[in-house]
Amino acid sequence: MAWWKEAVIYQIYPRSFQDSNGDGIGDLEGIIQRLDYLAGSKDSLGIDAIWLSPVYPSPMFDFGYDISDYEEIDPVYGDTQTFKRLLKEAHKRGIRIIMDLVVNHTSHLHPWFIESRSSVNSPKRDWYIWKEPNHNGPPNNWLGAFGGSGWEYDKRTGEYYFHSFLKEQPDLNWRNPDVEDAIFKMMKYWLDMGVDGFRLDVVNLYVKDEFLRNNASYFMKGPRPYDKQVHAYDRDRPEMHGILRRMRKLLDSYPEKRMFVGEIMQDFPGNVLLPATYCGRNDELHLAFNFMFLFSPWKAERFYQIVKDFESALGEDNWPNYTLSNHDFPRHITRYEKGTDTIARAKLAACMMLTLRGTPFLYYGEEIGMKRQKVPYNKIQDPVGKRYWPFHPGRDPERIPMPWDGTNTTGFTTGKPWLPLYEDAQTLNVDSQKEDPNSLFYTYKKLIQLRKDRKSLRKGKLKIFLSPDKHALYYRRREGKEETYIFLNFSSKPANVSYPRKWILGEILFSSANRSSSFELEKELDLGGLVLFPNEAVIFAK
């Protein structure tokens, strides 16, 4: 089985993980210093791969998602030699490296765009989407996701260029084969260096309608003008599938077949059908992010339906993946916070993520229960937060620096941090949780190890059920003769579960409520039922 199917992937937002030189910004050397925390020793978390948010040179209008050079490392993070050392040290510990690939757009300071903007006759003019004014206004009604028109007028050449996000992020013209050739060449550069894969930013936005037709509008939908449009012509164009098939052939041509996972942008609340289409018949994306957990309330029936729908949409050819938090969305421990039940819910969520069929993506700090943290207006860095404050706090609350210890600097930096440090670091930090066998960190560590130990959890088939009262989710993973049974009680009250009679529940492998085998449990199991403790996640071997 491909490595990425069995892996636990850990997303690092480099600016916020570990600062090694005291400038207040996390860097590659800092990540190297923390590799043993992630994998390679008995005390490690045990993850298999790191997804790095962008570390390329950037003027940082969108903190790295506006790239000015695809084949270098931004000096704030280090240099190419440091990156090569990161690769070497990570691989030595069995950790693979996945780079963020942002190729829907570049920075407006990328040499390609500077050349494209220089003249209507520039040889790179058609590398971006340029159009003459329409009645002295933008060519059509397309909008930018960060606000305003998606078109920016360029006085020098008298034409507009399109940008899906900030005006400092002009969109590439993927209809030009020279653009595809240049991007593929760049991908080969990193793959030849030893990078194990890519996360593709907003992959369904690459190709736009060739006629630049206007988008229709929804009636009364969404808080922003962008949300009120039906994005039929500025994303999800059919030509994208051919690009992905060609990109897949490139990655599959390498030994230990490299992987790519795509971010599929869609309207709230989204669905699982659209991401599945970008996997094709296992000939496009290896994985397409399913973000439905990010929008799900704390209800067993909602998680059940999302899993059922995604499995059905993908079919047998493709592989699922799940995530509960990332750099763009509120951290899930905050979304599901409920007084004294909060940590129990977090342990259950971890159990679900690490035992479902598919590849789990974890976000730095979730393993210790980092919550989202409000950022005062005068310290906001995110352009979304600056534009929409106070109606939208931006994405800074999810990007607070990692609290490694309880000191005044939280072990992150010796300088002034780029964002405020974690306020609860004195009581919630890595060092304290590594010393506590009942901590959330130990729950993640134990579950990740259990996943490594049991092939049914890594690659087994899934049979999933919802209890009649809709309080509990339970499922079987089976690979060959090995079977593992997982029970999740989403209620703050005990839940009665009548599982299939043919299931043979044996040894308790994990219980978030610290249950152990007992005479009472044996009596329950003999009757074909199980009483789950409030908010309990429990795993049985056959």
GULO-817156 format. One record per residue: residue in three letters; z, x, y of N, C-alpha, C in turn. Coordinates in pm, whole numbers, plus 50000, padded with zeros to 5 digits. Atoms other than C-alpha are relative to their C-alpha. Layout:
N
alaZXYZXYZXY/...
***
This chain:
542
met500005008449880500005000050000500005008850125/ala500094992549875499195012050353501395001950061/trp498674996749948502145028950526500484990050104/trp499605008749891502095005250822500454986249952/lys499535012750055502674975150597501485000849961/glu498634998350046505954989450468500935005450110/ala499234993149896507095005450796500864990650083/val499245006349892509784995351044499645007950125/ile500534993349881508305003251386500924997350120/tyr499005000249893510525010951686499315003150132/gln500644997849870509205006752040500935007350095/ile499274992549897510355032252296499294998350134/tyr500504999749864509895026752668500445013550057/pro499584986149976509855064152753500835002350126/arg499254998149876511155061153111501494997249982/ser498635004950013514345045652976500715004749874/phe499384996450127515115063252648500955011950013/gln499144988349981516415098252730499355009550100/asp500444990449898516085120453037500545013849963/ser499574986650041516165157552948500155009850117/asn500004990249891515755173653292500714995350127/gly499175004249887517985153453527499254993550115/asp500725006649890515255136453731500174984949997/gly499735014350007516475102053626498984991949923/ile501075006850073513365093853422499945005749858/gly500124995650138513165095253043498705007549977/asp501174991550022510675119952898499835003349852/leu500304996750138509125133752579501045009449940/glu498974990850049511655161952548501264992149964/gly498855008450030514375135552561499834992649869/ile500265006850127512745116352277500175009849884/ile499834989950105512575148552072501495002249971/gln498564997850017516305153552131500684988649925/arg499395011750063517005118651996499334996149868/leu500695003650125514735119151690500964998449883/asp499055001050112517665125151454500774986850002/tyr499375013349993519175092651579499124989749929/leu500935009850052516045074651464499735001549850/ala500304997650143515335090951125500245014749968/gly499934986150043515765122450920501355004849956/ser498674996150046519505122950846500724987749948/lys499275011250060522085101550666500604990850105/asp499425008249893523435089151000498934993050085/ser501105005449920520005078851131499854985049981/leu500335014250009518865043351200499064997649882/gly500865000950118516075048950947498624994350023/ile501325005849973512925036851123498895009249947/asp501134992750058509455048151007498965004450102/ala501014996849900507355049051323500504996450139/ile499705002649859507645050151701498734995350069/trp501075003949907505405030451935500485004250139/leu499694995049866505415048552271499254991850104/ser500695005649885504685028552584499325011550074/pro500904989649949502105047752796500685012350060/val499494987349947502765084552872498885008150066/tyr501134993249938499385093153025500235001450152/pro499924999249855498935104353389499724986450066/ser500115013149936499335074353619500635000650137/pro499335001149870500055066853985501174990249996/met498835008350028502615042353839500084987250085/phe499965013249936501595011054025500504989649900/asp499485008750106502294994053690500655008549891/phe499204991350085504385022153538499295003949870/gly500704994350114501795037553311498914991249943/tyr501065008950047499655007153241498815000250097/asp501134997049912497345020353513499725015049981/ile500194986350047495955052253359498905007150080/ser500984992249922494185079253561499365011349919/asp500594989850088493475103453273500454996949857/tyr499685004250136493295093052906500325011749906/glu499854988950093493515128052760501035010450046/glu498924991349956496585142652931501324992449994/ile498665006049992500325136152958500485000850144/asp499494999849864501895126353288501125010350012/pro498964989749983504025155453423501424994549999/val498655005750001506985131653460500564999249859/tyr499585000850140507065129553079499935013449928/gly500174987150066506085165352996498575004650010/asp501394995650002502735180052896499474998749857/thr500635001650131500325181052604500715008249893/gln499294991850098502225209252434501304993349957/thr498775007350035505435188752450499664988349909/phe500405011250085503585159152303499685004849859/lys500314994650132502265180652019501285003749924/arg498724996850064505805192451953500714987349956/leu499445012850041506965156251949499364995349870/leu500705003850123504305148851688500535008049881/lys499564991150108505375178751479501424996649955/glu498605002750033509105171151499500174986049941/ala499935013550055508585134151434499494999849857/his500574999750135506355140251133500925007249902/lys499064992750085508905165050998501094990749948/arg498955009450037511385136050988499444987349937/gly500615011850060508925111350838499734988950098/ile500265010049895508355093551170498555001250046/arg501375000149949504815083951266500004995950148/ile500085002649856503695081351629498804991050030/ile501035009449956501745051751769499965000350152/met500154999349854500385055452122499544986650055/asp500485011949929499855027352370498615003150055/leu501384997949954496135023852444499644988850097/val500265009849895495355006252774498575001950046/val501424997849969491575002852792499284987350043/asn500625011349930490974968452938499685004350142/his500144995749862491344986053272500485014550012/thr499494986749968492015020153425500774999050132/ser499494999149863493795031353739498815000550096/his501054998649897491775028754059499815014750039/leu500124985749972492375066454079499415007749881/his500674993250110490705073853745498655005350050/pro501304994649956487655096653798498834990749973/trp501095009450027485455070353635499864989850112/phe500085010149897486365044453896499675006050136/ile500334993349874486245068854186498495002150010/glu501464998250003482675077054081499304986550010/ser500625013249999481825040354019500034993850140/arg499805006049868483105030754364499225007350109/ser500614991649898481195058254544498694994450054/ser501325005049958477855040054557499524989449903/val500595010150090475995009854420499015006649904/asn500934992750086473645035754270500695010349911/ser499264990550082476375055454098499654998349852/pro500275001250144475615063553732501134993049924/lys498885007050064479035049053651500304986550067/arg499785012849933478645018053866500264988949898/asp499925010650099478194996353559501115002449896/trp498854997950088481295010953390501124990150035/tyr499025010049956483284984753585499254987250036/ile500635013149977482624948353675499864997850150/trp500315001549859480974947154016499084988050021/lys500835011749971479374916754179499924997950151/glu500185003149858477944906954516500834987750037/pro499225011849956479904881554727499244987149973/asn500585013350017479324844754668500374991950123/his499765007049874478954827555006501155006650077/asn499024991949926481004855255169501404999649938/gly498725000250070483764850954911499875006249862/pro500034994350135484664862354558498884994049915/pro501115004650085481944859054292500334987549919/asn499605012250071483924832454102501494997750021/asn498615003949975487384816954072501015007049911/trp499064993150089488944841453826501165005950080/leu498784995549933492504851253911500595012349930/gly499264988950058494714881453855501334995149944/ala498775004650065497664877253619501255002950083/phe498854996549917499974893553875499944993250137/gly500075007649877498904869754152498715002450078/gly501184999049915495964862654384498695000049924/ser501324999550061492264865054322499885012249910/gly500274988750087491054887254042498915009150056/trp501084992249939488384900854276500495007150126/glu499644992049883488864928454532498725004650070/tyr501204996249924486314934054809500055014850037/asp500114985849969485134969954857499075001550121/lys500784999349876483984975855216498885010249993/arg501004989250003482135008055135498674995249942/thr501255004050067479624991754902499674985250019/gly500315013949970479894955355013500014990949878/glu499915008250120480674942354663501464998649956/tyr498685002250058483684929454470500095006649863/tyr499764995950138485214944954159501114991249943/phe499045009050064487264925253905501185007749943/his498794994250058490854932753802500844988749942/ser499215010450067492804911953550501455000350045/phe498604998649960496094925053690500065004450146/leu499954995449862496754945654006498625004750047/lys501254994749948493914955754237499875014949974/glu500024985750037494884991354145499675002149853/gln500334999350141493854983153786498634993549973/pro501345005950020490064976953785499624999249853/asp500385002250139488704962753460498725007749965/leu501194993550053486264983153254498994989549955/asn501085008850047482914967653163499665003649855/trp500214997050141482984967352784498634995649949/arg501385003250039479454953152777499085012250013/asn500764987749984478254987952872500325009149881/pro499734991750119477865008652550500545013950035/asp499474986949960478665040452746501534999550012/val498555001649992482185026952808500605000649860/glu499514999750138482695020652438499945014149943/asp500134986250051481425055552353501095009050056/ala498994991649935483795071552604501404996949945/ile498685003850054486805052052474500165004849857/phe499934995450139485995059852111500175015249993/lys499854985549996485655096652197501435003850034/met498614997549963489065095652363500944997049884/met499175003450116490585078552059499945011149895/lys500164989150096489185105951836500805012250043/tyr499244988649948490815131952060501464999249954/trp498605001750038494285117651989500174999449848/leu499935000750147493585109751623499875013849938/asp500174986350050492385145251564501255008450024/met498764992949971495615157451722501104996449900/gly499015004050099497575138151460500714986950029/val499415013049969498465105151627499704990349885/asp500115008750118499025078351360499444986250028/gly500565013149970497715048251544500154996550146/phe499995004649862497455027951862500504985650007/arg499715013749962498914996952017499044996850114/leu501035003349902496084980252211500524989450097/asp499535008949895497154964452539498964989150027/val500845011849968495734929352611498595001049942/val501284997150065492974934852357498994988650014/asn500955011149992491464900052395499444998050139/leu500555001149864490704905952764498815009450023/tyr500994989549975488224934652718498664994650049/val501355004949971485004914152728500084987250083/lys500065011849914484234889153004498644993149985/asp501255007850007481574862253023498875007150073/glu501114992449939478214878153092499434993050124/phe500505007349884477354850653344501084998050106/leu498875001149907480774852453518500234985650044/arg499805014149968481144814653499501444997150041/asn498675003949954484084797853671500844994649885/asn499075006450092487154788853468500334986150050/ala499505013349964488164752453460501505001150027/ser498575000049969491664742453565500724989149922/tyr499135010250058494494724553390500544991550113/phe499355008649902496054695153570501515001749984/met498544998650000499674703253657500485008149879/lys499514991650109500304732353423500435013550055/gly499554986649968502354763653468500495001650142/pro499444997749867504314777253764499075008050092/arg500884991649920501584801553878498574994749999/pro501405003950004497974794853978499275005549878/tyr500644994150117496944818653698500214991549875/asp499695008250118498644795953444499274986750002/lys500675012849989496734765953573498525000849960/gln501414998650039493354780153471499854999849848/val500414999050140491664775653134499215013049989/his500614986649998490844812053062498925001349892/ala501085000450099487634804852873499005011350020/tyr501084990549970485444830553047500485014150035/asp499524986549968487704859853136500815006149885/arg499404994150119489074865352784499524992649875/asp500345006050130488544857952412498504997249985/arg501445001350017484794863052426499605004749859/pro500344997050140483054864752084499575014449975/glu500464986150018481634899752144501145009549966/met498854991250024485164913952113500145003449852/his499814997950144485094910451736499135011649948/gly500854988750039482174934751699500615013350043/ile499344987849952484024960551910501155003849907/leu498854997250087487124957351691499565004649862/arg500484995550131485124961051371499545014550006/arg500434986149986483574993151501501215009250019/met498804992149980486985005551614500775001649868/arg499324999450130488444997251272499345010449909/lys500704990050082485775018351101500395014150042/leu499584986949952486755047651322501385003549944/leu498644997150047490435044951230500045001749848/asp499984999350146489745039050861499295012449946/ser500704987950044487595070550850500955011949987/tyr499034989150005490755091750882500844999149873/pro499115000450117492935101950587501304992850034/glu498805008349979496065080650541499734989450104/lys500555009749906494165054050726500934996850117/arg499225002649879495465052151084499984984950028/met499905014449976496435018151222499874996750147/phe499885004949864496054997351534500484985549998/val499425013249985497994966851644499654995250140/gly500485005049872496784944451923500924989850063/glu499315010349921498534925052198498984989450037/ile500915011149971496864890952224500634991550110/met499485007549886497414875252565499544985549989/gln500375014050004497514837252568500944991750085/asp499215008949916498884807552758501304996249930/phe498745005250053502494796952714499794985749950/pro499134991950086503744786652463499235007549892/gly500804992650095500854800952263499984993949861/asn500065004350139500144797651893499725012249913/val500244988850090499694819451585498555000649953/leu501385000350047496084809451523499135010450072/leu500824990749924494594830451803500205014549956/pro499854986250047496184863851702499365002449865/ala500554998450135495094858151343498505002050002/thr501464998549997491434855551446499575014350031/tyr500354986349965491534891351574500245010049887/cys499914991550120492264904751227498754998749914/gly501205002250079489024890651087500344998549853/arg499734999750144488784894950712500445014049962/asn499474986550018490864926350718498975010550038/asp500994990349953488044943550908500045001650152/glu499824998049856489284941351268501375006450021/leu498674994349981492884947351384500745000649866/his499124999750116495274959051114501124989750018/leu498945009349966497964938551289499714993950137/ala500105006649870497844913051571501374994350033/phe498645004449967501124906751752500124984850000/asn499615014149997502634872851681501234999150089/phe498915000549902504784865951988500794986949995/met499385013149999505944831351884501525000649988/phe498544998650006509454843751800500595001950140/leu499524997649864509734853652168500254987050076/phe499895012949931509464817052266500784989749919/ser499375009750088511344800951979501464997650037/pro498575002849984514664783152035500745004049873/trp499204996050116517524791451798500094988249902/lys500065011150095516464766251535499265004749875/ala500614995850125515734772851169498614993849983/glu501285006950020512924747151170498875006450080/arg501044993849919511064765151451499565013249937/phe500364987450064511214799251282499244997349870/tyr500675003750125510234782850953498544996550027/gln501385004449972507164766651108499135011550048/ile500774988549952506074798451286499565008849883/val500334991650116506244818450961498954993149914/lys500975007450083504414791450763498625000050064/asp501285000849930501704788051027499305013650003/phe500604986749991501184825651063499485004549864/glu500444996650136500994831350687498704992649967/ser501195008050028498454803250661498805004650080/ala501104995849912496364815150957499435013549958/leu500454986750040496204851150832499264999949867/gly500585000050133495324842450474500445012149919/glu499574989450090495654866650184499485013850041/asp500614987049966493474893950339500835007950101/asn499354993549886495744901250635501515000249985/trp498574997250010499334912150695500714995450127/pro499285004849881501894895550929500795011150069/asn499024991549930504134912151185500824991250091/tyr499105008049918507084899751386500765008950097/thr499184993049901508994909751696500834989750074/leu499115008849926511894894551885500185004150146/ser499834994949864511944916452198498955010850027/asn500814988549960509714940452391500155002250150/his499854995749861509194955752736499584989550102/asp500495010349909507684923852884500804987149996/phe499315012750021510044896652759501525002049999/pro498544999050005513784889352791500495003749860/arg499454995650128515814906252517500574987949924/his499665012150076516514882152232501494997649990/ile498565002550008520274887752221500464991950121/thr499695008049881520354873252574499444985949987/arg500595013350019517994844752488500864991349908/tyr499245007450100520214834952195501525001450017/glu498584998049974523554842852355500774986849993/lys499165012050010526304817952265501445004149972/gly498584996750011529844830052328500325008949883/thr499554991850113531614842952018499005000349885/asp501035000050105528554834751803498905010350027/thr501144991849958526324859551988499705011449902/ile500244988750089526774890051762499614995149861/ala500375005650130526634868751447498534995750000/arg501415003949989523324854651568499095012349999/ala500814987749995522054889651640499865006249861/lys500054994650136522924900851286499074991649913/leu500905008750076521154870651140498545002650039/ala501364997349953518074877351356499485013149943/ala500394987250058518024913351235499644998549853/cys500275002350142518194901750874498664993049982/met501295007050010515294877750927498845009550027/met501084990849963513134904051098499725010249890/leu500154988850093513744930350831499824995749855/thr500205004750137513314908150525498804990749984/leu501215008050011510334885950608498825008649952/arg501234992950035506954895350464499305004050129/gly500674995449880505294916750729500645012450057/thr499524987949934505844946250960500874996250119/pro499135003049886508864943451193499855010550110/phe500014991449883508674957951545501324998150074/leu498725000449930512054966351701499835006150139/tyr500054994849863512654973352071501265008150026/tyr498864991049981514895002152175501204992550055/gly498765006249954518504991352219500364987149933/glu499645012650065518264959252020500965002449885/glu499134996950113520014976951733501465001650040/ile498604999649955523164979851947500354987650083/gly499725012449927522854945952116499885001150150/met500244999349855521624956452461499524986550052/lys500425012449938521374925652681499135003050122/arg500764998249876518984920452969501005000550115/gln499074997749890520584931053296499304997550132/lys500595002949870519884917453642499875012750083/val500254988649912518414942553885499964995050144/pro500015004449860519214938454258498625001750062/tyr501334999949939516184931654477499625013750053/asn500344987049938516424965254655499815011149898/lys500224989950104516254983354320498904996049902/ile501095004450087513394963754162498845009950007/gln501144991050009510564986454046498724992749956/asp501135007050060508314961853861499204992350105/pro500815007449901505364948354070500084984949983/val499855014550023505794914153907501294995150066/gly498745003949939509424912954016499945000150152/lys500124999049854508584924154369499214988250056/arg500865010649948505904897654405500644986149987/tyr499535013750028507674867654253501504997950019/trp498575001849974511334874254337500204989550109/pro498965001050102513564853754334499654990849884/phe500375009850104511584829754111499795006749865/his500184992450125510814856753854500605013850023/pro499324987149978513034887653814499165012149962/gly500814988850047510174908553677500475004749863/arg499734995050134510434930053367501025011549997/asp498994989449995512984955753486501254996949916/pro498795002750079515914937253320499905003849853/glu500204996150140514384945852981499805015149985/arg500354985750004513804982453073501155009050047/ile498824992449958517334993853162500185012149906/pro499834988150084518085029453036500984997949884/met499215000950123519535033052686501425005550022/pro498624994949989523365036152680500405007849874/trp499674991750116524105065352449501505001849982/asp498554998450009527785068652532500664992350114/gly499265007649901530525054252753500315007450128/thr499764992449878530415080553028499344993450120/asn500575005849877529435073753388498495000650003/thr501474998750002525875085253317499404993949874/thr500365006450128525725066852979499265009449905/gly500704990550086524335098852825498505000150019/phe501455000949978520905090052962499485010950092/thr500494990649899520625113253262501185006850069/thr499014993649913522515137653482499634997950146/gly500465002549864520575126053787500094985450038/lys500035013949954519875093753973498984992449915/pro500915007050091518365069253720498964991750073/trp501095007449936515055052453798500304985150009/leu499475013649994516695018753720501525000949985/pro498544999650017520405009953731500385002149853/leu499534997650136522335021953425500604987249941/tyr499475011850069523624997353167501464997750039/glu498695002849942526694980553317501124999449896/asp498985001350104528494974652986500065012049908/ala500094988250087527985009952856501355005049951/gln498684995250044531715017252837500424993449869/thr499615007150122532114991152564498864998549902/leu501155001550088528594989452425499095012150016/asn500854988249996526865022152347499775005049857/val500354994950133525365041452056501185006849933/asp498914992350061528315064852000501084991049942/ser498935008750048530875037051968499564991849880/gln500475008350110528705016351736499785008149873/lys500184991650119527945045551505501335002649930/glu498684997950058531705048251446500594987149943/asp499475013150040532135011151368499164993949889/pro500785005350113531034999151021499704985150011/asn500295014349980531094962951146499064997650118/ser500835001249880528794970151441498604994949965/leu501395004350015525314956551496499125011749955/phe500754988150043523974992151459500065001649848/tyr499854998450145525374993951105499264989049925/thr500775010850063523774960351026498535003949992/tyr501404995650001520334973451128499805011549900/lys500104988450088520915006250945500034995849853/lys499865004550139522004988850625498784992049956/leu501165008250035519144963850633498745008449986/ile501174991250009516534990950697500055007949870/gln499874992650126517905011050404499754990849881/leu500225009650108517934980050184498514997249984/arg501455002050002514304974450277499305011749930/lys500584988350065513475010050169500295000049849/asp499584999650140515375005649841499324989449914/arg500535011250079513704973049738498544997450035/lys501445001649979509954971149696499664985450032/ser500285014149971510124932949707500164996950148/leu499825002049856511364934950068498925006850081/arg501054992949927508654959550168498634993449984/lys501365004750024505624943550007499904987549915/gly500035011550089506624913449799499434987350063/lys500485013049956505144878649820501174991650052/leu498985008149934507014852250021499904985549956/lys499885014450023508164817449919501154995150086/ile499005003349897510014800750206500304985050003/phe499545013949998512044768550242500864997550124/leu499105004749893513874748550510500944989849938/ser499035009550057517074730250418499754986050058/pro500245013649953516904692150446500654996950135/asp499345002649872519404692250733499465009050112/lys500684991149905517234718950906500935010350063/his499074990049949520214741950955499755013949943/ala500144987250070519194769250710498565002649960/leu501294994950045516134789750626500285009049881/tyr499764991250113515904806050286498675002949930/tyr501274996050059513214824850101500195010549892/arg500034990150107512324846249803498895009950028/arg501024989549999510504879349812499885005349858/arg500184995650139508984889949480498865010049990/glu501004989850030507134921249372500205004249855/gly499834997350142506544924748999501174992149945/lys498835006650056509794917048821501184999750097/glu498894999649905511944924149125499954988150095/glu499895011349908513134894049324501225001850090/thr498914999549903515264892549638500044986550071/tyr499825013249941516704860649789500775001250131/ile499404999049867517544856650157500364986050050/phe499525012849948519594828150309500505002150143/leu499664998649858519984823250687500504986650053/asn499425012249944522304797250841499995000950153/phe500134999749855521304790651202501034991150070/ser498995009149944524224766551250501345007250018/ser498654994749979527704774251384501004993149908/lys499175006650101529024752651098499525004249861/pro500464996950135528904758450721498784991849963/ala501225006850041525604749050561499895000049848/asn500195001250144524974736450208498525001549968/val501384997450037521814749550048499834998049850/ser500375001750141520344737249719498685007149977/tyr501204991650021517904764449620499374996449866/pro500685003050126515344761949335500805004849879/arg499194997050117517024761548993499565012849929/lys500494988050070514814789648865500425012950070/trp499494988049934516264813649122501305004449931/ile498814994650065518854836048962500685009550098/leu499314992249897521244848249230501065009049936/gly499074990550059523024879649121500845007250104/glu499204991849910524544908149318499744996850147/ile500155001449856525214903049688499665013750058/leu500454987349942523244930549862500435001550145/phe499634999749858524204920950216500554986450039/ser499515012449939526284894850397500505003350139/ser499554997549862526684893750773501424994850021/ala498625005149993529954875050709500935007749908/asn499214991350088531184902550475500534992749876/arg499585006850122531344878950178499815009449882/ser500154992350123531754893849833500024990349884/ser500015008650117531344879849482501404994749972/ser498695006050028534134856149391499824988949898/phe500045011050097535024829549136499424987450064/glu500495011949932534354802649396498495000450018/leu501434998649982530894816449466499284997649867/glu500635001850131530114817749095499934985349963/lys500015014350029531084781149063498894993050080/glu501065005849918528764772349351498635002649938/leu501304996350052525874791249200499704993149868/asp500195007050126526404775148860499484985950024/leu500435013649968525824741749029498664999850074/gly501314999349935522574753849188500074998350150/gly499865001249856523944753249539500755011750058/leu499334989049932525334777149796500514994950134/val499445003549870527644771750092499985012450088/leu500104988749907526754794750378501054998850108/phe499064999849888529334805050634499234997750131/pro500675001649871528574797151001499255012850041/asn500824988949950525774819451135499845011349897/glu500054989550100525664838150804498575003049953/ala501204995350071522794858650666500495006949874/val499574993950125523174867750301498795002749911/ile501124995750085520884886050059500525002349858/phe499644998450140521054884349680498895007249925/ala500954995050099519374904549410499914989849888/lys500155009050116518124886449100501045003549896/
***
